[in-house]
């Protein structure tokens, strides 16, 4: 039983490593924690396109706030 659990954990880690590498190749700017959250949200049924749109909007808002704080 422990070996099956260990094998499952290794498979999850490998999958996340591959997803992180794809994320880096695509220059998403997501770190492992953010990517993991996105994966969990998608597993819970969140629409990936909607999630992507929200992330883009949050980044725009963050950049706007940064430029406002520069003055």
Predicted model as a PDB file, atoms N, CA, C, CB and O in Angstrom, pLDDT in the B-factor column:
MODEL        1                                                                  
ATOM      1  N   UNK A   1       0.825  -1.191   0.000  1.00 61.00           N  
ATOM      2  CA  UNK A   1       0.000   0.000   0.000  1.00 61.00           C  
ATOM      3  C   UNK A   1       0.868   1.253   0.000  1.00 61.00           C  
ATOM      4  CB  UNK A   1      -0.938  -0.001   1.205  1.00 61.00           C  
ATOM      5  O   UNK A   1       0.578   2.207  -0.721  1.00 61.00           O  
ATOM      6  N   UNK A   2       1.930   1.258   0.802  1.00 72.00           N  
ATOM      7  CA  UNK A   2       2.818   2.422   0.877  1.00 72.00           C  
ATOM      8  C   UNK A   2       3.534   2.652  -0.441  1.00 72.00           C  
ATOM      9  CB  UNK A   2       3.839   2.246   1.998  1.00 72.00           C  
ATOM     10  O   UNK A   2       3.760   3.795  -0.838  1.00 72.00           O  
ATOM     11  N   UNK A   3       3.892   1.566  -1.125  1.00 86.00           N  
ATOM     12  CA  UNK A   3       4.595   1.719  -2.402  1.00 86.00           C  
ATOM     13  C   UNK A   3       3.671   2.305  -3.466  1.00 86.00           C  
ATOM     14  CB  UNK A   3       5.153   0.366  -2.875  1.00 86.00           C  
ATOM     15  O   UNK A   3       4.127   3.062  -4.322  1.00 86.00           O  
ATOM     16  N   UNK A   4       2.385   1.971  -3.428  1.00 85.00           N  
ATOM     17  CA  UNK A   4       1.431   2.544  -4.378  1.00 85.00           C  
ATOM     18  C   UNK A   4       1.267   4.029  -4.117  1.00 85.00           C  
ATOM     19  CB  UNK A   4       0.070   1.831  -4.289  1.00 85.00           C  
ATOM     20  O   UNK A   4       1.193   4.826  -5.052  1.00 85.00           O  
ATOM     21  N   UNK A   5       1.210   4.397  -2.856  1.00 86.00           N  
ATOM     22  CA  UNK A   5       1.099   5.812  -2.487  1.00 86.00           C  
ATOM     23  C   UNK A   5       2.349   6.573  -2.905  1.00 86.00           C  
ATOM     24  CB  UNK A   5       0.869   5.962  -0.971  1.00 86.00           C  
ATOM     25  O   UNK A   5       2.261   7.690  -3.416  1.00 86.00           O  
ATOM     26  N   UNK A   6       3.499   5.972  -2.689  1.00 89.00           N  
ATOM     27  CA  UNK A   6       4.765   6.584  -3.071  1.00 89.00           C  
ATOM     28  C   UNK A   6       4.858   6.734  -4.587  1.00 89.00           C  
ATOM     29  CB  UNK A   6       5.943   5.752  -2.545  1.00 89.00           C  
ATOM     30  O   UNK A   6       5.327   7.758  -5.083  1.00 89.00           O  
ATOM     31  N   UNK A   7       4.416   5.727  -5.317  1.00 89.00           N  
ATOM     32  CA  UNK A   7       4.431   5.781  -6.782  1.00 89.00           C  
ATOM     33  C   UNK A   7       3.501   6.877  -7.282  1.00 89.00           C  
ATOM     34  CB  UNK A   7       4.021   4.421  -7.383  1.00 89.00           C  
ATOM     35  O   UNK A   7       3.820   7.584  -8.238  1.00 89.00           O  
ATOM     36  N   UNK A   8       2.347   7.017  -6.630  1.00 91.00           N  
ATOM     37  CA  UNK A   8       1.392   8.055  -7.011  1.00 91.00           C  
ATOM     38  C   UNK A   8       1.980   9.441  -6.760  1.00 91.00           C  
ATOM     39  CB  UNK A   8       0.072   7.887  -6.237  1.00 91.00           C  
ATOM     40  O   UNK A   8       1.839  10.342  -7.587  1.00 91.00           O  
ATOM     41  N   UNK A   9       2.639   9.606  -5.614  1.00 91.00           N  
ATOM     42  CA  UNK A   9       3.265  10.879  -5.282  1.00 91.00           C  
ATOM     43  C   UNK A   9       4.362  11.225  -6.284  1.00 91.00           C  
ATOM     44  CB  UNK A   9       3.837  10.837  -3.863  1.00 91.00           C  
ATOM     45  O   UNK A   9       4.485  12.375  -6.706  1.00 91.00           O  
ATOM     46  N   UNK A  10       5.156  10.229  -6.662  1.00 93.00           N  
ATOM     47  CA  UNK A  10       6.201  10.454  -7.668  1.00 93.00           C  
ATOM     48  C   UNK A  10       5.610  10.842  -9.013  1.00 93.00           C  
ATOM     49  CB  UNK A  10       7.063   9.207  -7.827  1.00 93.00           C  
ATOM     50  O   UNK A  10       6.161  11.694  -9.711  1.00 93.00           O  
ATOM     51  N   UNK A  11       4.496  10.226  -9.382  1.00 93.00           N  
ATOM     52  CA  UNK A  11       3.836  10.548 -10.643  1.00 93.00           C  
ATOM     53  C   UNK A  11       3.322  11.990 -10.628  1.00 93.00           C  
ATOM     54  CB  UNK A  11       2.678   9.568 -10.909  1.00 93.00           C  
ATOM     55  O   UNK A  11       3.428  12.702 -11.626  1.00 93.00           O  
ATOM     56  N   UNK A  12       2.768  12.409  -9.498  1.00 92.00           N  
ATOM     57  CA  UNK A  12       2.273  13.785  -9.363  1.00 92.00           C  
ATOM     58  C   UNK A  12       3.432  14.765  -9.487  1.00 92.00           C  
ATOM     59  CB  UNK A  12       1.542  13.981  -8.007  1.00 92.00           C  
ATOM     60  O   UNK A  12       3.319  15.780 -10.174  1.00 92.00           O  
ATOM     61  N   UNK A  13       4.542  14.466  -8.827  1.00 94.00           N  
ATOM     62  CA  UNK A  13       5.716  15.345  -8.897  1.00 94.00           C  
ATOM     63  C   UNK A  13       6.250  15.447 -10.319  1.00 94.00           C  
ATOM     64  CB  UNK A  13       6.818  14.839  -7.964  1.00 94.00           C  
ATOM     65  O   UNK A  13       6.587  16.535 -10.787  1.00 94.00           O  
ATOM     66  N   UNK A  14       6.327  14.311 -11.001  1.00 96.00           N  
ATOM     67  CA  UNK A  14       6.806  14.311 -12.376  1.00 96.00           C  
ATOM     68  C   UNK A  14       5.880  15.135 -13.269  1.00 96.00           C  
ATOM     69  CB  UNK A  14       6.919  12.873 -12.904  1.00 96.00           C  
ATOM     70  O   UNK A  14       6.338  15.898 -14.119  1.00 96.00           O  
ATOM     71  N   UNK A  15       4.582  14.972 -13.067  1.00 95.00           N  
ATOM     72  CA  UNK A  15       3.611  15.718 -13.858  1.00 95.00           C  
ATOM     73  C   UNK A  15       3.760  17.215 -13.624  1.00 95.00           C  
ATOM     74  CB  UNK A  15       2.186  15.269 -13.522  1.00 95.00           C  
ATOM     75  O   UNK A  15       3.746  18.000 -14.572  1.00 95.00           O  
ATOM     76  N   UNK A  16       3.902  17.609 -12.369  1.00 96.00           N  
ATOM     77  CA  UNK A  16       4.066  19.033 -12.050  1.00 96.00           C  
ATOM     78  C   UNK A  16       5.376  19.572 -12.612  1.00 96.00           C  
ATOM     79  CB  UNK A  16       4.018  19.254 -10.528  1.00 96.00           C  
ATOM     80  O   UNK A  16       5.426  20.709 -13.083  1.00 96.00           O  
ATOM     81  N   UNK A  17       6.433  18.768 -12.569  1.00 96.00           N  
ATOM     82  CA  UNK A  17       7.717  19.194 -13.151  1.00 96.00           C  
ATOM     83  C   UNK A  17       7.587  19.432 -14.650  1.00 96.00           C  
ATOM     84  CB  UNK A  17       8.807  18.141 -12.881  1.00 96.00           C  
ATOM     85  O   UNK A  17       8.120  20.406 -15.181  1.00 96.00           O  
ATOM     86  N   UNK A  18       6.877  18.538 -15.324  1.00 97.00           N  
ATOM     87  CA  UNK A  18       6.665  18.692 -16.767  1.00 97.00           C  
ATOM     88  C   UNK A  18       5.814  19.929 -17.047  1.00 97.00           C  
ATOM     89  CB  UNK A  18       5.989  17.430 -17.360  1.00 97.00           C  
ATOM     90  O   UNK A  18       6.119  20.701 -17.955  1.00 97.00           O  
ATOM     91  N   UNK A  19       4.752  20.117 -16.269  1.00 96.00           N  
ATOM     92  CA  UNK A  19       3.902  21.296 -16.452  1.00 96.00           C  
ATOM     93  C   UNK A  19       4.668  22.587 -16.191  1.00 96.00           C  
ATOM     94  CB  UNK A  19       2.688  21.219 -15.531  1.00 96.00           C  
ATOM     95  O   UNK A  19       4.460  23.585 -16.883  1.00 96.00           O  
ATOM     96  N   UNK A  20       5.554  22.573 -15.196  1.00 97.00           N  
ATOM     97  CA  UNK A  20       6.359  23.760 -14.908  1.00 97.00           C  
ATOM     98  C   UNK A  20       7.314  24.051 -16.058  1.00 97.00           C  
ATOM     99  CB  UNK A  20       7.145  23.577 -13.599  1.00 97.00           C  
ATOM    100  O   UNK A  20       7.509  25.210 -16.422  1.00 97.00           O  
ATOM    101  N   UNK A  21       7.902  23.023 -16.625  1.00 97.00           N  
ATOM    102  CA  UNK A  21       8.804  23.226 -17.764  1.00 97.00           C  
ATOM    103  C   UNK A  21       8.035  23.783 -18.971  1.00 97.00           C  
ATOM    104  CB  UNK A  21       9.505  21.896 -18.142  1.00 97.00           C  
ATOM    105  O   UNK A  21       8.523  24.684 -19.653  1.00 97.00           O  
ATOM    106  N   UNK A  22       6.855  23.258 -19.230  1.00 97.00           N  
ATOM    107  CA  UNK A  22       6.019  23.787 -20.318  1.00 97.00           C  
ATOM    108  C   UNK A  22       5.669  25.246 -20.031  1.00 97.00           C  
ATOM    109  CB  UNK A  22       4.720  22.938 -20.488  1.00 97.00           C  
ATOM    110  O   UNK A  22       5.713  26.094 -20.923  1.00 97.00           O  
ATOM    111  N   UNK A  23       5.323  25.524 -18.779  1.00 96.00           N  
ATOM    112  CA  UNK A  23       4.986  26.888 -18.372  1.00 96.00           C  
ATOM    113  C   UNK A  23       6.160  27.830 -18.624  1.00 96.00           C  
ATOM    114  CB  UNK A  23       4.584  26.924 -16.887  1.00 96.00           C  
ATOM    115  O   UNK A  23       5.974  28.946 -19.110  1.00 96.00           O  
ATOM    116  N   UNK A  24       7.353  27.383 -18.296  1.00 97.00           N  
ATOM    117  CA  UNK A  24       8.550  28.206 -18.529  1.00 97.00           C  
ATOM    118  C   UNK A  24       8.805  28.408 -20.017  1.00 97.00           C  
ATOM    119  CB  UNK A  24       9.777  27.563 -17.876  1.00 97.00           C  
ATOM    120  O   UNK A  24       9.146  29.510 -20.445  1.00 97.00           O  
ATOM    121  N   UNK A  25       8.643  27.352 -20.802  1.00 97.00           N  
ATOM    122  CA  UNK A  25       8.848  27.466 -22.252  1.00 97.00           C  
ATOM    123  C   UNK A  25       7.865  28.457 -22.875  1.00 97.00           C  
ATOM    124  CB  UNK A  25       8.701  26.089 -22.923  1.00 97.00           C  
ATOM    125  O   UNK A  25       8.190  29.147 -23.841  1.00 97.00           O  
ATOM    126  N   UNK A  26       6.670  28.516 -22.313  1.00 95.00           N  
ATOM    127  CA  UNK A  26       5.639  29.423 -22.821  1.00 95.00           C  
ATOM    128  C   UNK A  26       5.707  30.809 -22.180  1.00 95.00           C  
ATOM    129  CB  UNK A  26       4.269  28.824 -22.588  1.00 95.00           C  
ATOM    130  O   UNK A  26       4.884  31.676 -22.475  1.00 95.00           O  
ATOM    131  N   UNK A  27       6.695  31.014 -21.299  1.00 95.00           N  
ATOM    132  CA  UNK A  27       6.876  32.301 -20.617  1.00 95.00           C  
ATOM    133  C   UNK A  27       5.611  32.782 -19.914  1.00 95.00           C  
ATOM    134  CB  UNK A  27       7.326  33.350 -21.611  1.00 95.00           C  
ATOM    135  O   UNK A  27       5.222  33.943 -20.042  1.00 95.00           O  
ATOM    136  N   UNK A  28       4.974  31.882 -19.174  1.00 94.00           N  
ATOM    137  CA  UNK A  28       3.749  32.260 -18.472  1.00 94.00           C  
ATOM    138  C   UNK A  28       4.019  33.115 -17.248  1.00 94.00           C  
ATOM    139  CB  UNK A  28       2.987  31.029 -18.065  1.00 94.00           C  
ATOM    140  O   UNK A  28       3.153  33.873 -16.812  1.00 94.00           O  
ATOM    141  N   UNK A  29       5.222  32.997 -16.690  1.00 93.00           N  
ATOM    142  CA  UNK A  29       5.541  33.743 -15.488  1.00 93.00           C  
ATOM    143  C   UNK A  29       4.998  33.109 -14.222  1.00 93.00           C  
ATOM    144  CB  UNK A  29       5.021  35.127 -15.608  1.00 93.00           C  
ATOM    145  O   UNK A  29       5.058  33.711 -13.149  1.00 93.00           O  
ATOM    146  N   UNK A  30       4.469  31.899 -14.335  1.00 95.00           N  
ATOM    147  CA  UNK A  30       3.920  31.215 -13.163  1.00 95.00           C  
ATOM    148  C   UNK A  30       5.024  30.430 -12.464  1.00 95.00           C  
ATOM    149  CB  UNK A  30       2.754  30.274 -13.565  1.00 95.00           C  
ATOM    150  O   UNK A  30       5.806  29.732 -13.110  1.00 95.00           O  
ATOM    151  N   UNK A  31       5.082  30.548 -11.136  1.00 95.00           N  
ATOM    152  CA  UNK A  31       6.002  29.718 -10.369  1.00 95.00           C  
ATOM    153  C   UNK A  31       5.293  28.407 -10.027  1.00 95.00           C  
ATOM    154  CB  UNK A  31       6.490  30.456  -9.072  1.00 95.00           C  
ATOM    155  O   UNK A  31       4.128  28.216 -10.378  1.00 95.00           O  
ATOM    156  N   UNK A  32       5.993  27.514  -9.347  1.00 95.00           N  
ATOM    157  CA  UNK A  32       5.423  26.199  -9.045  1.00 95.00           C  
ATOM    158  C   UNK A  32       4.161  26.316  -8.196  1.00 95.00           C  
ATOM    159  CB  UNK A  32       6.453  25.329  -8.326  1.00 95.00           C  
ATOM    160  O   UNK A  32       3.193  25.590  -8.428  1.00 95.00           O  
ATOM    161  N   UNK A  33       4.157  27.211  -7.223  1.00 96.00           N  
ATOM    162  CA  UNK A  33       2.983  27.357  -6.365  1.00 96.00           C  
ATOM    163  C   UNK A  33       1.777  27.867  -7.158  1.00 96.00           C  
ATOM    164  CB  UNK A  33       3.290  28.309  -5.202  1.00 96.00           C  
ATOM    165  O   UNK A  33       0.673  27.340  -7.021  1.00 96.00           O  
ATOM    166  N   UNK A  34       1.987  28.882  -7.977  1.00 96.00           N  
ATOM    167  CA  UNK A  34       0.893  29.445  -8.778  1.00 96.00           C  
ATOM    168  C   UNK A  34       0.377  28.420  -9.781  1.00 96.00           C  
ATOM    169  CB  UNK A  34       1.358  30.718  -9.514  1.00 96.00           C  
ATOM    170  O   UNK A  34      -0.830  28.280  -9.977  1.00 96.00           O  
ATOM    171  N   UNK A  35       1.297  27.712 -10.405  1.00 96.00           N  
ATOM    172  CA  UNK A  35       0.904  26.684 -11.370  1.00 96.00           C  
ATOM    173  C   UNK A  35       0.108  25.580 -10.683  1.00 96.00           C  
ATOM    174  CB  UNK A  35       2.143  26.093 -12.065  1.00 96.00           C  
ATOM    175  O   UNK A  35      -0.884  25.092 -11.225  1.00 96.00           O  
ATOM    176  N   UNK A  36       0.540  25.194  -9.502  1.00 96.00           N  
ATOM    177  CA  UNK A  36      -0.156  24.162  -8.750  1.00 96.00           C  
ATOM    178  C   UNK A  36      -1.583  24.600  -8.402  1.00 96.00           C  
ATOM    179  CB  UNK A  36       0.620  23.825  -7.475  1.00 96.00           C  
ATOM    180  O   UNK A  36      -2.524  23.811  -8.490  1.00 96.00           O  
ATOM    181  N   UNK A  37      -1.727  25.850  -8.012  1.00 96.00           N  
ATOM    182  CA  UNK A  37      -3.065  26.387  -7.710  1.00 96.00           C  
ATOM    183  C   UNK A  37      -3.941  26.360  -8.960  1.00 96.00           C  
ATOM    184  CB  UNK A  37      -2.965  27.835  -7.159  1.00 96.00           C  
ATOM    185  O   UNK A  37      -5.109  25.979  -8.895  1.00 96.00           O  
ATOM    186  N   UNK A  38      -3.378  26.764 -10.090  1.00 97.00           N  
ATOM    187  CA  UNK A  38      -4.141  26.759 -11.342  1.00 97.00           C  
ATOM    188  C   UNK A  38      -4.578  25.343 -11.714  1.00 97.00           C  
ATOM    189  CB  UNK A  38      -3.306  27.367 -12.481  1.00 97.00           C  
ATOM    190  O   UNK A  38      -5.715  25.132 -12.138  1.00 97.00           O  
ATOM    191  N   UNK A  39      -3.679  24.380 -11.555  1.00 96.00           N  
ATOM    192  CA  UNK A  39      -4.014  22.987 -11.860  1.00 96.00           C  
ATOM    193  C   UNK A  39      -5.139  22.506 -10.958  1.00 96.00           C  
ATOM    194  CB  UNK A  39      -2.778  22.081 -11.700  1.00 96.00           C  
ATOM    195  O   UNK A  39      -6.085  21.871 -11.425  1.00 96.00           O  
ATOM    196  N   UNK A  40      -5.039  22.807  -9.665  1.00 96.00           N  
ATOM    197  CA  UNK A  40      -6.098  22.385  -8.729  1.00 96.00           C  
ATOM    198  C   UNK A  40      -7.435  23.033  -9.075  1.00 96.00           C  
ATOM    199  CB  UNK A  40      -5.708  22.737  -7.280  1.00 96.00           C  
ATOM    200  O   UNK A  40      -8.479  22.387  -8.996  1.00 96.00           O  
ATOM    201  N   UNK A  41      -7.405  24.299  -9.454  1.00 97.00           N  
ATOM    202  CA  UNK A  41      -8.656  24.968  -9.841  1.00 97.00           C  
ATOM    203  C   UNK A  41      -9.262  24.309 -11.077  1.00 97.00           C  
ATOM    204  CB  UNK A  41      -8.409  26.468 -10.108  1.00 97.00           C  
ATOM    205  O   UNK A  41     -10.474  24.100 -11.140  1.00 97.00           O  
ATOM    206  N   UNK A  42      -8.428  23.986 -12.050  1.00 97.00           N  
ATOM    207  CA  UNK A  42      -8.933  23.317 -13.256  1.00 97.00           C  
ATOM    208  C   UNK A  42      -9.487  21.931 -12.924  1.00 97.00           C  
ATOM    209  CB  UNK A  42      -7.817  23.199 -14.311  1.00 97.00           C  
ATOM    210  O   UNK A  42     -10.499  21.511 -13.485  1.00 97.00           O  
ATOM    211  N   UNK A  43      -8.817  21.222 -12.007  1.00 96.00           N  
ATOM    212  CA  UNK A  43      -9.321  19.910 -11.588  1.00 96.00           C  
ATOM    213  C   UNK A  43     -10.677  20.028 -10.897  1.00 96.00           C  
ATOM    214  CB  UNK A  43      -8.317  19.229 -10.651  1.00 96.00           C  
ATOM    215  O   UNK A  43     -11.472  19.088 -10.913  1.00 96.00           O  
ATOM    216  N   UNK A  44     -10.940  21.194 -10.287  1.00 97.00           N  
ATOM    217  CA  UNK A  44     -12.215  21.422  -9.605  1.00 97.00           C  
ATOM    218  C   UNK A  44     -13.305  21.912 -10.561  1.00 97.00           C  
ATOM    219  CB  UNK A  44     -12.029  22.429  -8.481  1.00 97.00           C  
ATOM    220  O   UNK A  44     -14.446  22.130 -10.152  1.00 97.00           O  
ATOM    221  N   UNK A  45     -12.947  22.083 -11.831  1.00 97.00           N  
ATOM    222  CA  UNK A  45     -13.951  22.434 -12.825  1.00 97.00           C  
ATOM    223  C   UNK A  45     -13.901  23.865 -13.327  1.00 97.00           C  
ATOM    224  CB  UNK A  45     -15.274  22.182 -12.270  1.00 97.00           C  
ATOM    225  O   UNK A  45     -14.753  24.270 -14.119  1.00 97.00           O  
ATOM    226  N   UNK A  46     -12.919  24.639 -12.881  1.00 97.00           N  
ATOM    227  CA  UNK A  46     -12.806  26.012 -13.373  1.00 97.00           C  
ATOM    228  C   UNK A  46     -12.402  25.981 -14.843  1.00 97.00           C  
ATOM    229  CB  UNK A  46     -11.776  26.828 -12.532  1.00 97.00           C  
ATOM    230  O   UNK A  46     -11.539  25.197 -15.239  1.00 97.00           O  
ATOM    231  N   UNK A  47     -13.014  26.818 -15.633  1.00 98.00           N  
ATOM    232  CA  UNK A  47     -12.700  26.902 -17.048  1.00 98.00           C  
ATOM    233  C   UNK A  47     -11.286  27.476 -17.211  1.00 98.00           C  
ATOM    234  CB  UNK A  47     -13.752  27.776 -17.800  1.00 98.00           C  
ATOM    235  O   UNK A  47     -11.015  28.582 -16.742  1.00 98.00           O  
ATOM    236  N   UNK A  48     -10.376  26.732 -17.875  1.00 96.00           N  
ATOM    237  CA  UNK A  48      -8.993  27.209 -18.027  1.00 96.00           C  
ATOM    238  C   UNK A  48      -8.885  28.540 -18.762  1.00 96.00           C  
ATOM    239  CB  UNK A  48      -8.179  26.178 -18.760  1.00 96.00           C  
ATOM    240  O   UNK A  48      -8.022  29.355 -18.434  1.00 96.00           O  
ATOM    241  N   UNK A  49      -9.742  28.771 -19.744  1.00 97.00           N  
ATOM    242  CA  UNK A  49      -9.700  30.036 -20.476  1.00 97.00           C  
ATOM    243  C   UNK A  49     -10.126  31.195 -19.582  1.00 97.00           C  
ATOM    244  CB  UNK A  49     -10.600  29.968 -21.717  1.00 97.00           C  
ATOM    245  O   UNK A  49      -9.546  32.279 -19.643  1.00 97.00           O  
ATOM    246  N   UNK A  50     -11.129  30.965 -18.760  1.00 97.00           N  
ATOM    247  CA  UNK A  50     -11.576  32.002 -17.824  1.00 97.00           C  
ATOM    248  C   UNK A  50     -10.488  32.272 -16.788  1.00 97.00           C  
ATOM    249  CB  UNK A  50     -12.897  31.582 -17.124  1.00 97.00           C  
ATOM    250  O   UNK A  50     -10.244  33.424 -16.430  1.00 97.00           O  
ATOM    251  N   UNK A  51      -9.838  31.224 -16.309  1.00 97.00           N  
ATOM    252  CA  UNK A  51      -8.750  31.378 -15.346  1.00 97.00           C  
ATOM    253  C   UNK A  51      -7.608  32.184 -15.964  1.00 97.00           C  
ATOM    254  CB  UNK A  51      -8.241  29.997 -14.872  1.00 97.00           C  
ATOM    255  O   UNK A  51      -7.038  33.061 -15.314  1.00 97.00           O  
ATOM    256  N   UNK A  52      -7.285  31.892 -17.194  1.00 95.00           N  
ATOM    257  CA  UNK A  52      -6.242  32.631 -17.897  1.00 95.00           C  
ATOM    258  C   UNK A  52      -6.606  34.109 -18.026  1.00 95.00           C  
ATOM    259  CB  UNK A  52      -6.003  32.025 -19.281  1.00 95.00           C  
ATOM    260  O   UNK A  52      -5.760  34.981 -17.832  1.00 95.00           O  
ATOM    261  N   UNK A  53      -7.842  34.379 -18.348  1.00 97.00           N  
ATOM    262  CA  UNK A  53      -8.293  35.768 -18.483  1.00 97.00           C  
ATOM    263  C   UNK A  53      -8.193  36.504 -17.147  1.00 97.00           C  
ATOM    264  CB  UNK A  53      -9.742  35.815 -19.008  1.00 97.00           C  
ATOM    265  O   UNK A  53      -7.805  37.671 -17.106  1.00 97.00           O  
ATOM    266  N   UNK A  54      -8.540  35.828 -16.065  1.00 97.00           N  
ATOM    267  CA  UNK A  54      -8.463  36.445 -14.737  1.00 97.00           C  
ATOM    268  C   UNK A  54      -7.007  36.752 -14.388  1.00 97.00           C  
ATOM    269  CB  UNK A  54      -9.094  35.519 -13.662  1.00 97.00           C  
ATOM    270  O   UNK A  54      -6.702  37.831 -13.882  1.00 97.00           O  
ATOM    271  N   UNK A  55      -6.123  35.815 -14.656  1.00 96.00           N  
ATOM    272  CA  UNK A  55      -4.700  36.028 -14.371  1.00 96.00           C  
ATOM    273  C   UNK A  55      -4.169  37.217 -15.169  1.00 96.00           C  
ATOM    274  CB  UNK A  55      -3.882  34.756 -14.698  1.00 96.00           C  
ATOM    275  O   UNK A  55      -3.435  38.049 -14.635  1.00 96.00           O  
ATOM    276  N   UNK A  56      -4.538  37.296 -16.437  1.00 95.00           N  
ATOM    277  CA  UNK A  56      -4.095  38.424 -17.269  1.00 95.00           C  
ATOM    278  C   UNK A  56      -4.613  39.752 -16.726  1.00 95.00           C  
ATOM    279  CB  UNK A  56      -4.563  38.235 -18.719  1.00 95.00           C  
ATOM    280  O   UNK A  56      -3.875  40.736 -16.679  1.00 95.00           O  
ATOM    281  N   UNK A  57      -5.872  39.780 -16.320  1.00 97.00           N  
ATOM    282  CA  UNK A  57      -6.446  41.012 -15.768  1.00 97.00           C  
ATOM    283  C   UNK A  57      -5.773  41.404 -14.454  1.00 97.00           C  
ATOM    284  CB  UNK A  57      -7.952  40.844 -15.550  1.00 97.00           C  
ATOM    285  O   UNK A  57      -5.522  42.583 -14.206  1.00 97.00           O  
ATOM    286  N   UNK A  58      -5.487  40.423 -13.627  1.00 95.00           N  
ATOM    287  CA  UNK A  58      -4.800  40.706 -12.364  1.00 95.00           C  
ATOM    288  C   UNK A  58      -3.407  41.268 -12.618  1.00 95.00           C  
ATOM    289  CB  UNK A  58      -4.707  39.436 -11.505  1.00 95.00           C  
ATOM    290  O   UNK A  58      -2.960  42.178 -11.919  1.00 95.00           O  
ATOM    291  N   UNK A  59      -2.732  40.729 -13.609  1.00 94.00           N  
ATOM    292  CA  UNK A  59      -1.397  41.238 -13.946  1.00 94.00           C  
ATOM    293  C   UNK A  59      -1.471  42.668 -14.466  1.00 94.00           C  
ATOM    294  CB  UNK A  59      -0.725  40.333 -14.991  1.00 94.00           C  
ATOM    295  O   UNK A  59      -0.636  43.505 -14.123  1.00 94.00           O  
ATOM    296  N   UNK A  60      -2.475  42.945 -15.296  1.00 95.00           N  
ATOM    297  CA  UNK A  60      -2.654  44.319 -15.799  1.00 95.00           C  
ATOM    298  C   UNK A  60      -2.916  45.282 -14.650  1.00 95.00           C  
ATOM    299  CB  UNK A  60      -3.816  44.382 -16.817  1.00 95.00           C  
ATOM    300  O   UNK A  60      -2.333  46.365 -14.591  1.00 95.00           O  
ATOM    301  N   UNK A  61      -3.790  44.884 -13.743  1.00 94.00           N  
ATOM    302  CA  UNK A  61      -4.117  45.734 -12.599  1.00 94.00           C  
ATOM    303  C   UNK A  61      -2.882  45.954 -11.728  1.00 94.00           C  
ATOM    304  CB  UNK A  61      -5.254  45.109 -11.768  1.00 94.00           C  
ATOM    305  O   UNK A  61      -2.649  47.057 -11.234  1.00 94.00           O  
ATOM    306  N   UNK A  62      -2.103  44.905 -11.546  1.00 92.00           N  
ATOM    307  CA  UNK A  62      -0.888  45.016 -10.749  1.00 92.00           C  
ATOM    308  C   UNK A  62       0.107  45.975 -11.404  1.00 92.00           C  
ATOM    309  CB  UNK A  62      -0.248  43.634 -10.557  1.00 92.00           C  
ATOM    310  O   UNK A  62       0.724  46.789 -10.717  1.00 92.00           O  
ATOM    311  N   UNK A  63       0.262  45.886 -12.700  1.00 90.00           N  
ATOM    312  CA  UNK A  63       1.166  46.794 -13.417  1.00 90.00           C  
ATOM    313  C   UNK A  63       0.669  48.233 -13.330  1.00 90.00           C  
ATOM    314  CB  UNK A  63       1.300  46.370 -14.894  1.00 90.00           C  
ATOM    315  O   UNK A  63       1.466  49.158 -13.175  1.00 90.00           O  
ATOM    316  N   UNK A  64      -0.632  48.422 -13.427  1.00 90.00           N  
ATOM    317  CA  UNK A  64      -1.199  49.766 -13.317  1.00 90.00           C  
ATOM    318  C   UNK A  64      -0.917  50.359 -11.947  1.00 90.00           C  
ATOM    319  CB  UNK A  64      -2.709  49.737 -13.578  1.00 90.00           C  
ATOM    320  O   UNK A  64      -0.573  51.535 -11.831  1.00 90.00           O  
ATOM    321  N   UNK A  65      -1.062  49.549 -10.918  1.00 89.00           N  
ATOM    322  CA  UNK A  65      -0.784  50.023  -9.564  1.00 89.00           C  
ATOM    323  C   UNK A  65       0.694  50.352  -9.381  1.00 89.00           C  
ATOM    324  CB  UNK A  65      -1.217  48.979  -8.539  1.00 89.00           C  
ATOM    325  O   UNK A  65       1.042  51.320  -8.705  1.00 89.00           O  
ATOM    326  N   UNK A  66       1.550  49.550  -9.980  1.00 87.00           N  
ATOM    327  CA  UNK A  66       2.981  49.811  -9.880  1.00 87.00           C  
ATOM    328  C   UNK A  66       3.339  51.130 -10.543  1.00 87.00           C  
ATOM    329  CB  UNK A  66       3.779  48.673 -10.511  1.00 87.00           C  
ATOM    330  O   UNK A  66       4.151  51.888 -10.013  1.00 87.00           O  
ATOM    331  N   UNK A  67       2.742  51.417 -11.700  1.00 87.00           N  
ATOM    332  CA  UNK A  67       3.055  52.659 -12.399  1.00 87.00           C  
ATOM    333  C   UNK A  67       2.488  53.862 -11.639  1.00 87.00           C  
ATOM    334  CB  UNK A  67       2.500  52.622 -13.837  1.00 87.00           C  
ATOM    335  O   UNK A  67       3.090  54.936 -11.647  1.00 87.00           O  
ATOM    336  N   UNK A  68       1.342  53.693 -10.986  1.00 84.00           N  
ATOM    337  CA  UNK A  68       0.769  54.777 -10.199  1.00 84.00           C  
ATOM    338  C   UNK A  68       1.626  55.074  -8.981  1.00 84.00           C  
ATOM    339  CB  UNK A  68      -0.652  54.432  -9.769  1.00 84.00           C  
ATOM    340  O   UNK A  68       1.762  56.232  -8.587  1.00 84.00           O  
ATOM    341  N   UNK A  69       2.199  54.054  -8.388  1.00 79.00           N  
ATOM    342  CA  UNK A  69       3.022  54.239  -7.200  1.00 79.00           C  
ATOM    343  C   UNK A  69       4.392  54.829  -7.525  1.00 79.00           C  
ATOM    344  CB  UNK A  69       3.193  52.921  -6.486  1.00 79.00           C  
ATOM    345  O   UNK A  69       5.086  55.287  -6.617  1.00 79.00           O  
ATOM    346  N   UNK A  70       4.791  54.832  -8.773  1.00 72.00           N  
ATOM    347  CA  UNK A  70       6.084  55.381  -9.163  1.00 72.00           C  
ATOM    348  C   UNK A  70       6.083  56.895  -9.139  1.00 72.00           C  
ATOM    349  CB  UNK A  70       6.467  54.892 -10.538  1.00 72.00           C  
ATOM    350  O   UNK A  70       7.149  57.505  -9.064  1.00 72.00           O  
ATOM    351  N   UNK A  71       4.934  57.508  -9.200  1.00 58.00           N  
ATOM    352  CA  UNK A  71       4.873  58.970  -9.274  1.00 58.00           C  
ATOM    353  C   UNK A  71       4.745  59.596  -7.949  1.00 58.00           C  
ATOM    354  CB  UNK A  71       3.751  59.408 -10.120  1.00 58.00           C  
ATOM    355  O   UNK A  71       4.681  60.821  -7.849  1.00 58.00           O  
TER     356      UNK A  71                                                      
ENDMDL                                                                          
END                                                                             
